[in-house]
Amino acid sequence: MKFNINKKYFFEQLKKISSIIPNSSPNPLYEQILLDCSENQLDLYAINEIMGVKIIVDKNIEINNSGKISVSAKLLLGIVEKINDEKIL
């Protein structure tokens, strides 16, 4: 999976989706964000004990390769927040 995206926009979308993730959970699945990158868009998925949420990111993004990865929400937010460039490659 490879894409270019505006950092500020991506961080905003990550904050939205991570808002449903509980602060502490016995199930590590609830602490993850699934990034599913297709030819046209990036889908972000998160779940908790009650619901699942999907955010479609199809603006401010250029997709080079498709793929999927599940990442800790806290880890991903921390990494994106520390990037100094306006664009994430």
Secondary structure, 3 states (H helix, E strand, C coil): CEEEEEHHHHHHHHHHHHCCCCCCCCCHHHHEEEEEECCCCEEEEEECCCCEEEEEECCCEEEEECEEEEEEHHHHHHHHHHCCCCEEC
